Each structure stands twice: as C-alpha cells, then as structure tokens.
Amino acid sequence: MLVLLPPSEGKAASGRGAPLKPESLSLPGLADARAAVLDELVELCAADEDKAREVLGLSEGLRGEVAKNVELRTAGARPAGEIYTGVLYDALDLGSLDAAAKRRAARSLLVFSGLWGAVGVTDRIPSYRCSMGVKLPGLGALGAHWRGPMAAVLPEAAGGGLVLDLRSSAYAAAWRAKGEVAGRTATVRVLHAQVVDGVERRSVVSHFNKATKGRMVRALLSAGVDPAGPAELVTALRDLGYVVEAETPGRAGRAWALDVVVRDIH
C-alpha cells in the first residue's frame, strides 16, 4: 500500500541536527527537479524579500518564512513526519504509533510538496515555505514542474498494490495515476451526514475532512492491514468501523472514488 498525503502549511521548526542531505531523500529520481526548485527558492528569498513574499503568497506577518527559506541548505533537518503539523498530522500522530506501525508508515507514506516533490515521513528535511500552488519566476508553476519527474518515478514507487490518494487538489495536479496504476488507486472524500427536518444532508467540512483522513490512515497502520486494491480497502475500512460508500470506475484505468460518511464531528 502506498498512501499519498498532502503537506501542511504550518510546520514545526527545523531541528538542531545535521542539515539537509538531498541525496538521502526517498525517490532519488526526483533529485534534479528538487535541486532546481531549491536553488531558485533560496536565491529568490535571499535577493528580494518583498518579491519572495509576493511569489509565495505570504502576508506581512509571515515575513519570517522568507528568512527560513534562505537557510534551507544549512538549517538542521528533522524527519518529515515531525516537520509537518496541522489537523491531519495531529490526528495521524505518527510519534505515538507502536514500532510495527511506525515501520509500516515509513514504507507506505509519501508526503507531496512544492519544494521536494514528495518525501517519505522518515526523510530528514528542514522547515520551509513553498506550496504546490507557487509559480516561481524561472521554473513557472510548480504543479507543472513536477509532472514529468513524478510520472517517471511514481509508478515504480506504487509497486503492484493499492494507492490510497488523500491529497488535496493542488497536490493531486502534480501526479495523477494512469492506466493500470489508476485501476488500483482510491481517492477518499469525507462527508458529514446530518438529519435536518427529517432529511439527511451531507457536506464536506475541511477541518473534519483532514482529521478523519489522519485517523483513518492511523487505523490502517495500527491494524497492520495491507489491502491489495480498492475493493479490499473498502472491506478493511468497514471492518475498522468506517461507513464507506464506493463508486466503482465505469471503465478500466479509472480510480475508485470512496466516500467515508461520518455523523459525529470531533
């Protein structure tokens, strides 16, 4: 099973240990594309703070994020699973998993990133600010920048098993499963079901959506299940107590769309 996660806008501070070692990151086939983004991002942030804030879409109050990017090559690095914070990662709570579940997380989880393309949760990276929606002056839109390199490396990373795609739309633009890989890919939408005037109504709630996805991945890792494909994933989630409605693809080479329906928001 390969689980594709979005990053978080908020990130923990960089560590005090050794700085970034690009050659140590997962998916070495992305090395050249990573170097190109890193070089331009550092140069931009070092040369013109106001321009960098404009390009990165940062408010005046986030001016310090530009300085953080200047130090990307020398700042201490921490495992990506500790750098990324926010609702999904709080619910996933990687640090409290047992040893076996942590090993599964290291093998299974990839976090997409405007700067790194995608990294494993044990890859050591510094804290940074650069979303997939950024358009750098030299490289252009990062979603487009990553499509070619991702198309070359992600099918191999997916192996022969399930791809569980939990990314937001901006990050999904960097790589979309095609052909045979798409047929064993499942996307997930979390719906909040409420009864209003005797009629059930469903809605997507962003915060709750992220928290549910984090808890769902944690449950799969803790249970040690490794679904071979989307149909097996539906069974596994139902066994774990989730209400899942599956829309099977109308034709071969299309991803499955799963709705996880929850009534209580917490």
C-alpha positions as a Markdown table, in Angstrom:
| # | Residue | x | y | z |
|---|---|---|---|---|
| 1 | Met | 0.0 | 0.0 | 0.0 |
| 2 | Leu | 1.2 | 3.5 | -0.9 |
| 3 | Val | -0.5 | 6.4 | 0.8 |
| 4 | Leu | -0.2 | 9.8 | -0.8 |
| 5 | Leu | -0.7 | 12.7 | 1.7 |
| 6 | Pro | -0.8 | 16.5 | 1.3 |
| 7 | Pro | 1.7 | 18.5 | 3.4 |
| 8 | Ser | 0.7 | 21.2 | 5.9 |
| 9 | Glu | 1.1 | 24.9 | 5.6 |
| 10 | Gly | 2.1 | 25.1 | 9.2 |
| 11 | Lys | 5.4 | 23.3 | 10.0 |
| 12 | Ala | 7.5 | 22.7 | 13.1 |
| 13 | Ala | 10.8 | 24.4 | 13.5 |
| 14 | Ser | 13.8 | 22.9 | 11.9 |
| 15 | Gly | 15.9 | 20.7 | 14.0 |
| 16 | Arg | 19.3 | 21.2 | 15.5 |
| 17 | Gly | 20.9 | 18.2 | 13.9 |
| 18 | Ala | 22.7 | 17.8 | 10.6 |
| 19 | Pro | 21.4 | 19.9 | 7.7 |
| 20 | Leu | 19.7 | 18.6 | 4.6 |
| 21 | Lys | 21.3 | 15.8 | 2.6 |
| 22 | Pro | 19.4 | 15.8 | -0.7 |
| 23 | Glu | 20.9 | 12.5 | -1.7 |
| 24 | Ser | 19.3 | 10.8 | 1.3 |
| 25 | Leu | 15.7 | 11.6 | 0.3 |
| 26 | Ser | 13.3 | 9.0 | -1.0 |
| 27 | Leu | 12.6 | 8.8 | -4.7 |
| 28 | Pro | 16.1 | 9.7 | -5.9 |
| 29 | Gly | 14.8 | 10.1 | -9.4 |
| 30 | Leu | 13.4 | 13.5 | -8.3 |
| 31 | Ala | 16.9 | 14.8 | -7.4 |
| 32 | Asp | 17.4 | 17.1 | -10.3 |
| 33 | Ala | 13.9 | 18.6 | -10.1 |
| 34 | Arg | 14.4 | 19.1 | -6.4 |
| 35 | Ala | 17.7 | 20.9 | -6.9 |
| 36 | Ala | 16.1 | 23.2 | -9.4 |
| 37 | Val | 13.3 | 24.3 | -7.1 |
| 38 | Leu | 15.7 | 24.6 | -4.1 |
| 39 | Asp | 18.2 | 26.7 | -6.0 |
| 40 | Glu | 15.6 | 29.1 | -7.3 |
| 41 | Leu | 13.7 | 29.4 | -4.0 |
| 42 | Val | 16.8 | 30.1 | -1.9 |
| 43 | Glu | 18.1 | 32.6 | -4.5 |
| 44 | Leu | 14.7 | 34.4 | -4.7 |
| 45 | Cys | 14.3 | 34.6 | -0.9 |
| 46 | Ala | 17.9 | 35.8 | -0.4 |
| 47 | Ala | 17.7 | 38.5 | -3.1 |
| 48 | Asp | 14.4 | 40.2 | -2.6 |
| 49 | Glu | 12.2 | 39.6 | 0.5 |
| 50 | Asp | 9.2 | 41.6 | -0.8 |
| 51 | Lys | 9.3 | 39.8 | -4.2 |
| 52 | Ala | 9.6 | 36.5 | -2.4 |
| 53 | Arg | 6.6 | 37.2 | -0.2 |
| 54 | Glu | 4.6 | 38.1 | -3.3 |
| 55 | Val | 5.6 | 34.9 | -5.1 |
| 56 | Leu | 5.0 | 32.7 | -2.1 |
| 57 | Gly | 1.7 | 34.4 | -1.3 |
| 58 | Leu | 2.8 | 35.4 | 2.2 |
| 59 | Ser | 1.3 | 38.2 | 4.3 |
| 60 | Glu | 3.4 | 40.8 | 6.2 |
| 61 | Gly | 3.0 | 38.7 | 9.3 |
| 62 | Leu | 4.7 | 35.8 | 7.6 |
| 63 | Arg | 7.8 | 37.7 | 6.6 |
| 64 | Gly | 9.9 | 35.4 | 8.7 |
| 65 | Glu | 9.1 | 32.5 | 6.4 |
| 66 | Val | 11.2 | 34.1 | 3.7 |
| 67 | Ala | 14.3 | 34.1 | 6.0 |
| 68 | Lys | 13.6 | 30.5 | 6.8 |
| 69 | Asn | 13.9 | 29.6 | 3.1 |
| 70 | Val | 17.2 | 31.4 | 2.8 |
| 71 | Glu | 18.7 | 29.0 | 5.3 |
| 72 | Leu | 17.4 | 25.8 | 3.8 |
| 73 | Arg | 20.8 | 24.3 | 3.0 |
| 74 | Thr | 22.2 | 24.9 | 6.5 |
| 75 | Ala | 19.3 | 24.6 | 8.8 |
| 76 | Gly | 19.0 | 21.5 | 10.9 |
| 77 | Ala | 16.8 | 18.8 | 9.5 |
| 78 | Arg | 14.1 | 16.6 | 11.1 |
| 79 | Pro | 12.0 | 13.7 | 9.9 |
| 80 | Ala | 9.3 | 14.9 | 7.6 |
| 81 | Gly | 6.7 | 13.3 | 9.9 |
| 82 | Glu | 7.8 | 15.7 | 12.6 |
| 83 | Ile | 8.1 | 18.8 | 10.4 |
| 84 | Tyr | 4.5 | 18.6 | 9.1 |
| 85 | Thr | 1.9 | 19.7 | 11.6 |
| 86 | Gly | -1.7 | 20.6 | 11.4 |
| 87 | Val | -5.0 | 18.8 | 11.6 |
| 88 | Leu | -4.3 | 15.7 | 9.5 |
| 89 | Tyr | -0.9 | 15.1 | 11.1 |
| 90 | Asp | -2.2 | 15.7 | 14.6 |
| 91 | Ala | -4.8 | 13.0 | 14.0 |
| 92 | Leu | -2.3 | 10.7 | 12.5 |
| 93 | Asp | 0.1 | 11.2 | 15.4 |
| 94 | Leu | 3.0 | 9.2 | 14.0 |
| 95 | Gly | 5.1 | 9.6 | 17.1 |
| 96 | Ser | 2.7 | 7.6 | 19.3 |
| 97 | Leu | 2.4 | 4.6 | 16.9 |
| 98 | Asp | 3.9 | 1.3 | 18.0 |
| 99 | Ala | 7.1 | 0.2 | 16.5 |
| 100 | Ala | 5.5 | -2.1 | 13.9 |
| 101 | Ala | 3.1 | 0.6 | 12.8 |
| 102 | Lys | 5.9 | 3.1 | 12.5 |
| 103 | Arg | 7.8 | 0.7 | 10.2 |
| 104 | Arg | 4.6 | 0.5 | 8.0 |
| 105 | Ala | 4.4 | 4.3 | 7.9 |
| 106 | Ala | 8.0 | 4.6 | 6.8 |
| 107 | Arg | 7.3 | 2.1 | 4.0 |
| 108 | Ser | 3.9 | 3.4 | 3.0 |
| 109 | Leu | 3.5 | 7.1 | 3.4 |
| 110 | Leu | 4.6 | 9.8 | 0.9 |
| 111 | Val | 4.0 | 13.5 | 1.6 |
| 112 | Phe | 3.7 | 15.7 | -1.5 |
| 113 | Ser | 5.5 | 19.0 | -1.5 |
| 114 | Gly | 6.0 | 22.0 | -3.7 |
| 115 | Leu | 9.7 | 22.1 | -2.8 |
| 116 | Trp | 10.6 | 18.4 | -2.6 |
| 117 | Gly | 8.1 | 16.8 | -4.9 |
| 118 | Ala | 7.3 | 14.0 | -2.5 |
| 119 | Val | 9.2 | 12.7 | 0.6 |
| 120 | Gly | 8.9 | 9.8 | 3.0 |
| 121 | Val | 7.9 | 10.5 | 6.6 |
| 122 | Thr | 11.3 | 9.5 | 7.8 |
| 123 | Asp | 13.2 | 11.6 | 5.3 |
| 124 | Arg | 15.1 | 14.4 | 7.1 |
| 125 | Ile | 14.1 | 17.9 | 5.8 |
| 126 | Pro | 14.3 | 21.5 | 7.2 |
| 127 | Ser | 11.2 | 23.5 | 7.8 |
| 128 | Tyr | 10.3 | 25.6 | 4.7 |
| 129 | Arg | 7.5 | 27.5 | 3.0 |
| 130 | Cys | 6.7 | 26.7 | -0.6 |
| 131 | Ser | 3.3 | 25.4 | -1.6 |
| 132 | Met | 2.5 | 23.5 | -4.8 |
| 133 | Gly | 0.4 | 26.5 | -6.0 |
| 134 | Val | 3.5 | 28.7 | -6.2 |
| 135 | Lys | 4.7 | 30.0 | -9.6 |
| 136 | Leu | 8.5 | 30.7 | -9.4 |
| 137 | Pro | 9.8 | 33.3 | -11.9 |
| 138 | Gly | 12.2 | 30.9 | -13.5 |
| 139 | Leu | 10.6 | 27.5 | -13.3 |
| 140 | Gly | 7.0 | 28.5 | -13.5 |
| 141 | Ala | 4.1 | 26.7 | -11.9 |
| 142 | Leu | 5.4 | 24.0 | -9.6 |
| 143 | Gly | 2.5 | 21.7 | -10.3 |
| 144 | Ala | 3.6 | 21.6 | -13.9 |
| 145 | His | 7.3 | 21.4 | -13.0 |
| 146 | Trp | 6.7 | 18.2 | -11.1 |
| 147 | Arg | 4.5 | 16.3 | -13.5 |
| 148 | Gly | 7.3 | 14.9 | -15.7 |
| 149 | Pro | 9.6 | 13.8 | -12.9 |
| 150 | Met | 6.7 | 12.3 | -11.0 |
| 151 | Ala | 5.4 | 10.4 | -14.0 |
| 152 | Ala | 8.8 | 8.8 | -14.2 |
| 153 | Val | 9.1 | 7.7 | -10.6 |
| 154 | Leu | 5.7 | 7.3 | -9.0 |
| 155 | Pro | 4.5 | 4.2 | -10.9 |
| 156 | Glu | 7.6 | 2.3 | -9.7 |
| 157 | Ala | 7.0 | 3.6 | -6.1 |
| 158 | Ala | 3.4 | 2.4 | -6.3 |
| 159 | Gly | 4.6 | -1.2 | -6.9 |
| 160 | Gly | 1.8 | -3.6 | -7.5 |
| 161 | Gly | -0.5 | -2.7 | -4.6 |
| 162 | Leu | -3.1 | -0.2 | -3.6 |
| 163 | Val | -2.5 | 3.5 | -4.0 |
| 164 | Leu | -4.6 | 5.5 | -1.4 |
| 165 | Asp | -4.7 | 9.1 | -2.6 |
| 166 | Leu | -5.6 | 11.5 | 0.1 |
| 167 | Arg | -4.1 | 14.6 | -1.5 |
| 168 | Ser | -5.8 | 18.0 | -1.9 |
| 169 | Ser | -6.5 | 19.1 | -5.5 |
| 170 | Ala | -3.4 | 21.4 | -5.7 |
| 171 | Tyr | -1.1 | 18.5 | -4.9 |
| 172 | Ala | -3.0 | 16.0 | -7.0 |
| 173 | Ala | -2.2 | 18.1 | -10.0 |
| 174 | Ala | 1.5 | 17.1 | -9.7 |
| 175 | Trp | 0.8 | 13.4 | -10.5 |
| 176 | Arg | -2.3 | 11.5 | -11.5 |
| 177 | Ala | -2.3 | 7.8 | -11.7 |
| 178 | Lys | -2.9 | 6.4 | -15.2 |
| 179 | Gly | -3.6 | 3.1 | -16.8 |
| 180 | Glu | -3.1 | 0.0 | -14.7 |
| 181 | Val | -2.0 | 2.0 | -11.6 |
| 182 | Ala | -5.2 | 4.1 | -11.7 |
| 183 | Gly | -7.2 | 0.9 | -11.6 |
| 184 | Arg | -5.8 | 0.1 | -8.1 |
| 185 | Thr | -6.0 | 3.7 | -6.9 |
| 186 | Ala | -8.6 | 5.0 | -4.5 |
| 187 | Thr | -9.4 | 8.6 | -3.7 |
| 188 | Val | -11.4 | 9.5 | -0.5 |
| 189 | Arg | -13.9 | 12.2 | 0.3 |
| 190 | Val | -15.1 | 12.6 | 3.9 |
| 191 | Leu | -18.8 | 13.6 | 4.2 |
| 192 | His | -20.5 | 14.8 | 7.3 |
| 193 | Ala | -24.1 | 13.5 | 7.5 |
| 194 | Gln | -26.8 | 15.4 | 9.4 |
| 195 | Val | -30.5 | 14.9 | 9.6 |
| 196 | Val | -32.3 | 18.2 | 9.0 |
| 197 | Asp | -36.1 | 18.3 | 9.2 |
| 198 | Gly | -36.1 | 14.6 | 8.7 |
| 199 | Val | -33.9 | 14.6 | 5.6 |
| 200 | Glu | -30.3 | 13.5 | 5.7 |
| 201 | Arg | -27.9 | 16.1 | 4.3 |
| 202 | Arg | -24.2 | 15.6 | 3.6 |
| 203 | Ser | -21.5 | 18.2 | 3.4 |
| 204 | Val | -17.7 | 18.4 | 3.2 |
| 205 | Val | -16.1 | 20.1 | 6.2 |
| 206 | Ser | -12.4 | 20.9 | 5.5 |
| 207 | His | -11.1 | 20.6 | 9.1 |
| 208 | Phe | -13.1 | 17.5 | 9.8 |
| 209 | Asn | -12.1 | 16.0 | 6.5 |
| 210 | Lys | -8.4 | 16.3 | 7.3 |
| 211 | Ala | -8.8 | 14.9 | 10.8 |
| 212 | Thr | -10.8 | 11.9 | 9.6 |
| 213 | Lys | -8.2 | 11.1 | 7.0 |
| 214 | Gly | -5.5 | 11.2 | 9.6 |
| 215 | Arg | -7.4 | 8.9 | 11.9 |
| 216 | Met | -8.2 | 6.6 | 9.0 |
| 217 | Val | -4.5 | 6.2 | 8.0 |
| 218 | Arg | -3.5 | 5.7 | 11.6 |
| 219 | Ala | -6.2 | 2.9 | 12.0 |
| 220 | Leu | -4.9 | 1.1 | 8.9 |
| 221 | Leu | -1.3 | 1.3 | 10.1 |
| 222 | Ser | -2.1 | 0.2 | 13.6 |
| 223 | Ala | -4.2 | -2.7 | 12.4 |
| 224 | Gly | -1.4 | -3.9 | 10.1 |
| 225 | Val | -3.8 | -4.3 | 7.1 |
| 226 | Asp | -2.3 | -4.1 | 3.6 |
| 227 | Pro | -5.2 | -4.0 | 1.1 |
| 228 | Ala | -4.3 | -5.3 | -2.4 |
| 229 | Gly | -6.6 | -2.9 | -4.1 |
| 230 | Pro | -9.6 | -0.6 | -3.6 |
| 231 | Ala | -12.2 | -3.3 | -3.0 |
| 232 | Glu | -10.0 | -4.8 | -0.2 |
| 233 | Leu | -9.6 | -1.2 | 1.2 |
| 234 | Val | -13.4 | -0.8 | 1.4 |
| 235 | Thr | -13.6 | -4.1 | 3.3 |
| 236 | Ala | -10.8 | -3.1 | 5.6 |
| 237 | Leu | -12.2 | 0.3 | 6.4 |
| 238 | Arg | -15.6 | -1.2 | 7.1 |
| 239 | Asp | -14.0 | -3.8 | 9.4 |
| 240 | Leu | -12.4 | -0.8 | 11.3 |
| 241 | Gly | -15.8 | 0.7 | 11.8 |
| 242 | Tyr | -16.0 | 3.3 | 9.0 |
| 243 | Val | -19.1 | 3.8 | 6.9 |
| 244 | Val | -17.8 | 3.7 | 3.3 |
| 245 | Glu | -19.7 | 4.1 | 0.0 |
| 246 | Ala | -17.7 | 3.1 | -3.1 |
| 247 | Glu | -18.2 | 4.3 | -6.6 |
| 248 | Thr | -16.6 | 1.7 | -8.8 |
| 249 | Pro | -15.0 | 3.0 | -12.0 |
| 250 | Gly | -17.1 | 2.9 | -15.1 |
| 251 | Arg | -14.2 | 1.6 | -17.2 |
| 252 | Ala | -10.7 | 0.2 | -16.8 |
| 253 | Gly | -7.9 | 2.6 | -15.9 |
| 254 | Arg | -10.0 | 4.8 | -13.7 |
| 255 | Ala | -9.5 | 5.4 | -9.9 |
| 256 | Trp | -12.1 | 4.3 | -7.4 |
| 257 | Ala | -13.9 | 7.2 | -5.5 |
| 258 | Leu | -14.7 | 6.4 | -1.9 |
| 259 | Asp | -17.0 | 8.4 | 0.4 |
| 260 | Val | -16.4 | 8.0 | 4.1 |
| 261 | Val | -19.6 | 9.1 | 5.9 |
| 262 | Val | -19.3 | 10.3 | 9.4 |
| 263 | Arg | -22.1 | 11.6 | 11.7 |
| 264 | Asp | -20.1 | 12.9 | 14.7 |
| 265 | Ile | -17.6 | 15.7 | 14.2 |
| 266 | His | -14.6 | 15.6 | 16.6 |
